[in-house]
Amino acid sequence: MTVKLADDAEARPPTPSGVRRVFRKESPWSHLFGTAYETIRSQRALLFGLIALAVFVLFLVGYAVGGGFSSDQAAPAATGDYFITVEQASDLRQQAIDLQEARSQLSIVEGEAAYLRNQNDALSGDLETLQSSLNAAQVEMSIIVGIYEECMARLYPAECVAAARPRAESFLGELFATRP
């Protein structure tokens, strides 16, 4: 049995809630909710859409309650792949500043080390020069002392020293002339 109303363009079969409404006096709210319930029940796509909307609203409420929209709780990372808290971001900034300072100090220390290596090389060269001069002075002194000891063993030491002096000086001149 179909009921045809004058204002409807097509005839709809009566629904149980519609039949109940005819025989009962309902409030406007229950009429509105009953109509909405019947529409949702008869339209499956609308039912899935409302369920999806409810899930989305629950997600947004949970995200808001969890602090997801609060700017002081989370800041996006530079890579954009994950979120970090503002405290973690400030810690990372401080670590980056500390790292930059450490790099600057390291380059200063490396420069100072290179300067000290150059000074060490120069002092090593000076040490070698002084060592060769000391060796030469020791050789010269040993020759001179040897000549004086030999002359002191003789009967006339002053004449021996006077005679030996030019020979010793010429020998030392020849010895040091061959050295650089």
Secondary structure by P-SEA (a helix, b strand, c coil): cccccccccccccccaaaaaaaaccccaaaaaaaaaaaaaaacaaaaaaaaaaaaaaaaaaaaaaacccccccccccccccccccaaaaaaaaaaaaaaaaaaaaaaaaaaaaaaaaaaaaaaaaaaaaaaaaaaaaaaaaaaaaaaaaaaaacccaaaaaaaaaaaaaaaaaaaaaacc
